[in-house]
Amino acid sequence: MALLFLVPMALVVLAIPTLFVLGAFVEGAGIGQAPTLAIGDCVRNQGDWRDQDLEIVDCGSADAEYKVTRRLNTSKDVCADGELLADLTYSPDRMTISCLAPAR
């Protein structure tokens, strides 16, 4: 009877650290990391604008929602009217903001 309880509990106890280790390897391999946007790239947002999930797509595809038009290099730079701001995680240095114009 005790083995019926102890074996599943041991599996659960071992599974949790194993998942953390696997998660570290997956993150380190670049899987699950935000792509770096370049000016001229087209993207689609699979999330909402608070929790962006941008994916680079072909500009000629129907999936292209926005096009990266420029980067804001100084605090005085602004995007054009109607453009949206990409999260900092999508910039090459994680410190500059990219402007996204509707692709259609």
N, C-alpha and C positions, 0 to 999 in steps of 0.2 A: 504494500500500500504506500509506503513511504517513497518508493522509487517512482510511483506514478505522479507524485507531487514534485519530487526533487529534480527529476530529469527535465521536465518542462521549465522549471524555474532556473536551472543551470543554463539552459539554452537561451532564455531571455536575458539573463545576466551577461552571457558572452556575446549576444547579438548586439547589444547597445554599443559597446566599445568598438566592435567590428564595423558597424555602420559609420561611426565617427571617423575611423581610419580610412575607410573607403571614400567617404566624402572629402577628406583632405586630398586624396590622390586625384579624384575627379576634378576638384577645383584647381589643383595645381597643373592639370593637363590642359587647361583652357576650356574645358567643357563647362557650360553654365556661366561663363564670363561674358560681359557685355562687349559687343564688337566696337572697334574704334571707327568712328565715322570720318570720312574724308569729304571735302567739298565736292559736290557733284554726285555723291551717293544718293540712291533712293532707298527709302525705308518704309516699312509698315509697322504700326504699333499694335502688338498683340495684347496689350494691357490697357489701362486707362492712363491719363496724363499724370496722375499722382504717382502711380507705380508703373512707369514706362517699361515696356518690353519691346524694344526696337530690334527689328531684323532687317538686315540689308537685303534688298531684292533688286532684280533687274528693272531698270527705269522703263523699259517697254512693256513690262508685264502689268496685268490688271491689279496685282497686289500692291503696286507702288502707290503709296498714299502721300508721301512727303519727299521733298528733295532738299538735301543739305545745301544751303546757299552761301553761307559764310560762317566764320567764327568771330566771336566777340573777344578781342584781344585786350581791350582796356575797359575800365568801368564806365567810360563815356560812350562806348559803342552800344548801339541798339539794333535790334532786328527790325525789318520793315513791317509795316502794318499788315496784320493778318498772318504773320509768321509765328510759329511756336518755338519754344526753347527745348532743346534736348538736354537731358540730365547730364551732369558732369561726368558720370561714369562712362559716357560714350566718347569723350574727348581723348586725344592721345596722351595728354599730360594730366588728366583728371582735374584740370583747373580752368579750362576755357569752355565756354558754352557755344554750341552750334545752333544756328538758326535753321528752322525747317519750314519750307514753303509748301503749300498744297501742290501735289504733283499734277492734279487735274484741274 
